[in-house]
Amino acid sequence: MEKQYIALLFDNKKIMIRTNRFYDLFNFGTKIHLMKFISKPYESAALRLPNRFVMAPLTRQRAGVGLAPTMLNATYYAQRSSAGLLISEASQISTKGQGYVNTPGIYSEAQIEGWKLVTRAVHQAGGRIFCQLWHVGRHSHPSIQLDGSQPVGPSAVKETTLITTPSGKVEPVLPHSLTIGEIEATIADYAKAARNAMEAGFDGVEIHGANGYLIDQFLNDSSNVRQDIYGGSIDNKCRFGLQVVEAVVDAIGSHRTGIRLSPSGTNFGVFNLEPVATFEFLIHKLNDYNLAYLHLIEPVASSLENLPQYLKRVTPHFRPIYKGTLITSAGYTFATAEAALNDGLADLVAFGKDFISNPDLVERYAADAPLNSYDIATFYGGDDRGYTDYPYLLRK
Ligand SMILES: Cc1cc2nc3c(=O)[nH]c(=O)nc-3n(C[C@H](O)[C@H](O)[C@H](O)COP(=O)(O)O)c2cc1C
């Protein structure tokens, strides 16, 4: 292993030591703190981040009138703006793309104005924020669709899990299989939403290609039984997602475009006969776009029992394939995040639930401080409780 020289400051006198250790040592007075890898800045052609913490996209179902963000949402995001990068909660690109109540949109003027409150507050607090662009596809219900219509998907195949509606969990309905014309219109909706996100002041967008929603429904065999150019072979199943990437890149530029994928995800009953080959093909292709980043979700191990075709860990498998900035996420602790960065598995690590309950997650890690625990009851919907009232370590 190559030896590294690091600078040590003792009572403001600088000395150099040789070390194999990956930590930088800094002196504050006479007390020495370890500066963790995750606390170091990250720079790429597209991103300039003060640290490697990413706040994962987190649906909170607290949008206001017209599904537009409000000052409450602005406060929530600004509170968390010490993260290197914030990714907004998933935001539907069209009315058709909505699958839950009170999730924000990014398709109307009022929504753009609402998001401006959020982006301004985050930027004023020194942060950076990408907007996650979302279409739920078949994971919706007529009672959630604003016009009461049938949800859409790659194919007329029902989801296997219940759908949460305002009147409780209900059986899914048969989705309408998108025609080629409707697919083209949906791709145009993604591009328009990306332009809207720029108008709203976001620093970029993250295409939600994960977790059993529309793009993932195209990628998976259980939800895509099409026999045209969007189904059947691996390149056909990847076509829709890649066309969305291309349209968004054309609309706002590759350096402002990221994508999130769940290569071993089985959310809402999506099932892939050849997940590794499918995502290897897709991720190889993504190299051509020079994106701001690829964001991978690690699977929950228990969801893959008796499914030998799935990778139990996706980041180590895809790291050598993807040439650009890689974010890994799901289930990380500080220690495992630190190890992933040190091992070169990823460039950035996203945290979800810990950011819900710790607005100052970054500062807490730097101080080795304990974390607030999160309250699942207030994850989805409600007011400021469980949203903007989690305590800081040191009240600002
Ligand atoms: C309340 C909640 C809302 C979520 N909303 C989204 C979302 O809008 N988009 C998305 O891609 N993932 C969403 N996720 C998944 C998270 O981004 C993240 O992958 C997951 O929480 C696992 O990471 P963690 O173990 O650090 O919490 C959500 C998770 C939770 C708990």
The ligand as an ORCA input file, in Angstrom:
! r2SCAN-3c Opt
* xyz 0 1
  C     -40.600      7.955      4.263
  C     -39.853      7.466      3.060
  C     -40.112      8.034      1.834
  C     -39.381      7.636      0.709
  N     -39.598      8.264     -0.480
  C     -38.814      7.996     -1.551
  C     -38.929      8.758     -2.735
  O     -39.710      9.705     -2.844
  N     -38.116      8.416     -3.767
  C     -37.210      7.392     -3.696
  O     -36.478      7.138     -4.657
  N     -37.066      6.684     -2.551
  C     -37.831      6.977     -1.489
  N     -37.633      6.310     -0.304
  C     -36.480      5.399     -0.168
  C     -35.305      6.169      0.441
  O     -34.809      7.133     -0.478
  C     -34.149      5.246      0.848
  O     -33.727      4.511     -0.275
  C     -34.578      4.286      1.955
  O     -35.125      5.008      3.045
  C     -33.408      3.428      2.453
  O     -32.373      4.256      2.922
  P     -32.104      4.410      4.533
  O     -31.841      3.022      5.032
  O     -30.924      5.315      4.615
  O     -33.354      4.988      5.134
  C     -38.393      6.640      0.821
  C     -38.165      6.039      2.062
  C     -38.878      6.449      3.175
  C     -38.574      5.827      4.514
*
